[in-house]
Amino acid sequence: MKYTLLVAALTIVPTMLSACMESDQTDTASTLTVQRVNLAEAANGAGFGPQSPRHIDEVAGANPIRFGAAPPYTEMNLCNIHFHKNAEHAGGEFSRYAGNGDGKGFDSGYLYTGKLSAKESAPIKSSVCHSAHGALQSGDTVEVHYVFSSAAVTPGPTLGACLNEATANPQLRVEAQVFVLTNDKEAQDFAHLAAVAPVQGYQQAPNILNNTGQPVAYAGSTTGPSYNEVGSPLQVSWRVRPKVAKLNIHSVAQWCTANIFGENHAHGVRNLVVNPKLLSPISR
């Protein structure tokens, strides 16, 4: 009798777990759909310009608002560096969907589609850059945003560092690079990539990679999950590199402990914008 009950229990439990998982997936998918509907309704007739992030391999867009492209980043001031866990943009070498996540920008986004060696993907002893939403580990994908402003500003925490009272409407540019974290000390060093120095009178990140493919340039906005259901009002000139670089996770761990931007964890991602009315056309 006990054996019969045990067999019955072992049969029922996986079925219950599967049902719960399917329910969770359905709930998050429904949340994503609702968020996109709410975004469309909030933006309808409100005058928002083109939004971000987007699929960089797709050129279609029907947003009618145009604004002048910001100057090259070498002629602007670096104001902030931060990163998101999983790529906010899709395309290039980061086109694998991570899933709908928690509906609040975490565990969603896009992943590196290449392969790592066993050494590169070996887990480190403790995950790094902890937050209430998790941490980073070998094999994770991150999208780094180098934010530049035409205002006379210096690098600092949050996008607030890109604005000042003397310039009410500065031009903004984001140079985006997607990385995969590896347990390999020979991989790129984040302290080097995020170094800040004055160059020809501008605050710069002089070590931004320039060997990861021709950046896709487009007109968009600021990102982050707080804009999943409302439009971002800021106009941003984007350049997103299509190839993924390998980044030493130990260097990221060290950077998270101390940097001038006050960054200590990965940010969540905004839902990929797919509504043509919210996207700018891309010229190839």
C-alpha positions as CSV (number, residue, x, y, z in Angstrom):
1,M,0.0,0.0,0.0
2,K,2.8,2.4,0.9
3,Y,4.6,1.6,-2.3
4,T,1.4,2.3,-4.3
5,L,1.0,5.6,-2.6
6,L,4.6,6.6,-3.2
7,V,4.4,5.7,-6.9
8,A,1.2,7.8,-7.2
9,A,2.9,10.7,-5.4
10,L,6.0,10.6,-7.7
11,T,3.6,10.5,-10.7
12,I,1.5,13.5,-9.5
13,V,4.4,15.8,-8.4
14,P,6.1,16.2,-11.8
15,T,2.7,16.9,-13.3
16,M,2.0,19.6,-10.7
17,L,5.4,21.1,-11.2
18,S,5.0,21.1,-15.0
19,A,1.6,22.8,-14.6
20,C,3.0,25.4,-12.3
21,M,5.9,26.2,-14.7
22,E,3.5,26.4,-17.7
23,S,1.3,28.7,-15.6
24,D,4.3,31.0,-14.7
25,Q,5.4,31.1,-18.4
26,T,1.9,32.0,-19.4
27,D,1.6,34.7,-16.8
28,T,4.9,36.4,-17.8
29,A,4.0,36.1,-21.5
30,S,0.6,37.7,-20.7
31,T,2.4,40.5,-18.7
32,L,4.7,41.2,-21.7
33,T,1.7,41.5,-24.0
34,V,-0.1,43.8,-21.6
35,Q,3.0,46.0,-21.2
36,R,3.3,46.3,-24.9
37,V,-0.3,47.3,-25.3
38,N,0.0,49.8,-22.4
39,L,3.1,51.3,-24.1
40,A,1.3,51.6,-27.4
41,E,-1.7,53.3,-25.7
42,A,0.5,55.7,-23.6
43,A,2.6,56.7,-26.7
44,N,-0.4,57.1,-29.1
45,G,-0.6,60.7,-30.0
46,A,1.7,61.8,-27.2
47,G,4.5,62.9,-29.4
48,F,7.2,60.5,-28.2
49,G,10.1,60.1,-30.5
50,P,11.6,56.7,-31.6
51,Q,12.2,54.3,-28.7
52,S,14.9,51.8,-27.7
53,P,16.0,49.0,-27.6
54,R,15.4,47.4,-30.9
55,H,16.5,44.5,-33.2
56,I,19.5,46.0,-34.9
57,D,19.2,43.6,-37.9
58,E,15.8,45.0,-38.8
59,V,15.6,48.3,-40.6
60,A,11.9,49.1,-40.6
61,G,10.5,51.9,-38.5
62,A,7.6,54.3,-38.9
63,N,8.0,56.9,-36.1
64,P,7.6,60.3,-37.8
65,I,9.7,62.3,-35.3
66,R,13.3,63.1,-36.5
67,F,16.1,64.8,-34.6
68,G,19.6,65.6,-35.5
69,A,22.2,62.9,-34.8
70,A,24.5,63.8,-31.9
71,P,28.1,64.5,-32.7
72,P,30.7,61.6,-32.7
73,Y,31.3,60.5,-29.1
74,T,34.9,61.7,-29.4
75,E,33.4,65.2,-29.5
76,M,31.2,64.8,-26.5
77,N,31.7,64.3,-22.8
78,L,31.5,60.8,-21.3
79,C,29.0,61.1,-18.4
80,N,28.1,57.6,-17.4
81,I,28.9,53.9,-17.8
82,H,26.6,51.1,-16.7
83,F,25.5,47.7,-17.8
84,H,22.5,45.5,-18.1
85,K,22.3,41.7,-17.5
86,N,21.5,40.2,-20.8
87,A,21.5,42.4,-23.9
88,E,18.7,44.9,-24.2
89,H,19.1,45.0,-28.0
90,A,18.8,41.9,-30.2
91,G,20.6,40.9,-33.4
92,G,24.2,40.3,-34.4
93,E,25.8,37.7,-32.1
94,F,23.2,38.2,-29.3
95,S,19.9,37.0,-30.8
96,R,18.9,34.2,-28.5
97,Y,15.9,35.2,-26.3
98,A,16.5,34.7,-22.6
99,G,12.7,34.5,-21.9
100,N,10.1,36.7,-20.5
101,G,11.7,36.9,-17.1
102,D,9.9,38.3,-14.1
103,G,7.9,40.9,-16.1
104,K,10.0,43.6,-14.4
105,G,13.1,43.6,-16.6
106,F,15.1,40.8,-15.0
107,D,16.0,37.4,-16.6
108,S,14.8,38.7,-19.9
109,G,16.7,40.2,-22.9
110,Y,19.0,38.5,-25.3
111,L,22.0,36.1,-25.0
112,Y,25.3,35.5,-26.7
113,T,24.7,32.9,-29.4
114,G,28.3,31.7,-29.6
115,K,30.1,29.0,-27.6
116,L,32.6,29.2,-24.8
117,S,35.2,26.6,-23.9
118,A,34.9,24.6,-20.7
119,K,37.5,26.7,-19.1
120,E,35.8,30.0,-20.1
121,S,32.4,28.9,-18.9
122,A,33.6,27.3,-15.6
123,P,31.7,28.9,-12.7
124,I,33.7,31.1,-10.4
125,K,33.5,30.4,-6.6
126,S,31.0,33.1,-5.9
127,S,28.8,35.1,-8.2
128,V,29.5,38.8,-8.4
129,C,27.8,42.2,-8.6
130,H,25.0,41.1,-6.4
131,S,21.6,42.8,-6.2
132,A,18.1,42.0,-5.0
133,H,17.5,40.5,-8.4
134,G,20.5,38.2,-8.6
135,A,24.1,38.3,-9.6
136,L,26.6,37.6,-12.4
137,Q,28.3,34.3,-13.2
138,S,30.5,32.9,-16.0
139,G,28.7,32.6,-19.3
140,D,26.3,35.5,-18.6
141,T,25.7,38.2,-21.3
142,V,25.9,41.9,-20.4
143,E,25.3,45.0,-22.5
144,V,27.5,47.9,-21.5
145,H,26.3,51.5,-22.2
146,Y,28.8,54.3,-22.6
147,V,26.7,57.4,-22.3
148,F,27.9,60.8,-23.7
149,S,26.5,64.3,-23.5
150,S,27.0,67.5,-25.4
151,A,26.8,69.4,-22.0
152,A,29.8,70.5,-20.0
153,V,29.6,67.6,-17.5
154,T,31.9,65.2,-15.8
155,P,31.4,61.4,-15.3
156,G,29.2,60.4,-12.4
157,P,26.4,58.2,-11.1
158,T,23.1,57.8,-13.1
159,L,22.0,59.6,-16.2
160,G,21.6,62.7,-14.1
161,A,25.3,63.1,-14.6
162,C,24.6,63.8,-18.3
163,L,22.5,66.9,-17.6
164,N,23.2,70.2,-16.0
165,E,21.3,73.5,-15.4
166,A,23.3,75.4,-18.0
167,T,22.1,73.1,-20.8
168,A,18.4,72.3,-20.8
169,N,18.5,70.0,-23.9
170,P,21.9,68.4,-24.4
171,Q,22.4,65.9,-27.2
172,L,22.9,62.4,-25.9
173,R,24.8,59.5,-27.5
174,V,25.1,55.9,-26.3
175,E,27.9,53.6,-27.5
176,A,26.8,50.0,-26.8
177,Q,28.9,46.9,-26.6
178,V,27.7,43.4,-25.7
179,F,30.0,41.1,-23.8
180,V,29.9,37.5,-22.6
181,L,31.5,36.9,-19.2
182,T,34.3,34.3,-19.0
183,N,36.4,32.7,-16.3
184,D,39.5,33.7,-18.3
185,K,42.1,36.2,-17.1
186,E,43.3,36.6,-20.7
187,A,39.9,38.0,-21.7
188,Q,39.1,41.8,-21.9
189,D,39.7,43.7,-18.6
190,F,36.7,45.9,-17.7
191,A,38.8,48.3,-15.7
192,H,40.7,49.0,-18.9
193,L,37.6,49.3,-21.0
194,A,35.8,51.6,-18.5
195,A,38.8,53.8,-17.9
196,V,38.1,57.5,-18.1
197,A,40.6,60.2,-19.3
198,P,40.5,63.7,-20.8
199,V,41.2,63.6,-24.5
200,Q,41.4,66.9,-26.5
201,G,39.3,68.7,-24.0
202,Y,36.5,66.1,-23.6
203,Q,35.9,63.5,-20.9
204,Q,36.4,60.2,-22.7
205,A,36.4,56.4,-22.4
206,P,39.5,56.0,-24.7
207,N,39.5,52.2,-24.7
208,I,36.0,51.5,-26.2
209,L,36.4,48.6,-28.5
210,N,36.5,49.4,-32.2
211,N,37.0,45.8,-33.5
212,T,33.5,44.3,-32.9
213,G,31.9,45.1,-36.2
214,Q,30.4,48.1,-37.9
215,P,28.1,49.7,-35.3
216,V,24.5,50.0,-36.2
217,A,23.5,53.6,-35.8
218,Y,19.9,54.7,-35.2
219,A,17.7,57.3,-33.4
220,G,16.1,56.1,-30.2
221,S,15.7,56.8,-26.5
222,T,16.9,55.9,-23.1
223,T,16.1,52.3,-22.0
224,G,15.5,50.4,-18.8
225,P,12.4,48.5,-17.5
226,S,10.8,51.6,-16.1
227,Y,9.8,52.4,-19.7
228,N,8.1,49.1,-20.4
229,E,4.7,50.8,-20.3
230,V,5.5,54.5,-20.9
231,G,7.5,56.2,-23.6
232,S,11.0,57.6,-22.8
233,P,11.1,61.4,-23.5
234,L,14.8,61.6,-24.1
235,Q,16.3,61.6,-27.6
236,V,19.4,59.4,-28.0
237,S,21.7,58.7,-30.9
238,W,22.7,55.0,-30.6
239,R,25.6,53.0,-32.0
240,V,25.3,49.3,-31.2
241,R,28.2,46.9,-32.1
242,P,27.0,43.6,-33.6
243,K,29.8,41.3,-32.4
244,V,30.2,40.1,-28.8
245,A,33.5,40.4,-27.0
246,K,34.7,38.2,-24.1
247,L,35.1,39.9,-20.8
248,N,37.0,38.7,-17.7
249,I,34.4,38.2,-15.0
250,H,36.9,38.8,-12.3
251,S,37.6,42.3,-13.6
252,V,33.9,43.0,-13.6
253,A,33.7,41.8,-10.0
254,Q,36.5,44.2,-9.0
255,W,34.8,47.1,-10.9
256,C,31.6,46.6,-9.1
257,T,33.3,47.2,-5.8
258,A,34.4,50.7,-6.6
259,N,34.0,53.0,-9.6
260,I,33.2,56.7,-10.1
261,F,29.7,55.9,-11.5
262,G,28.5,54.3,-8.2
263,E,27.6,51.1,-10.1
264,N,27.6,47.8,-8.2
265,H,25.2,45.6,-10.0
266,A,23.6,44.9,-13.4
267,H,20.5,46.7,-14.4
268,G,17.3,45.1,-15.8
269,V,16.3,45.3,-19.4
270,R,13.5,47.1,-21.2
271,N,11.3,45.0,-23.4
272,L,12.4,44.9,-27.0
273,V,10.5,47.6,-28.9
274,V,8.7,46.0,-31.8
275,N,5.9,48.4,-32.6
276,P,6.9,50.1,-35.9
277,K,5.2,53.3,-34.8
278,L,7.8,53.5,-32.0
279,L,10.8,52.8,-34.1
280,S,13.0,54.9,-36.4
281,P,13.9,53.6,-39.8
282,I,17.6,52.5,-40.1
283,S,19.6,53.4,-43.2
284,R,22.1,50.8,-44.2
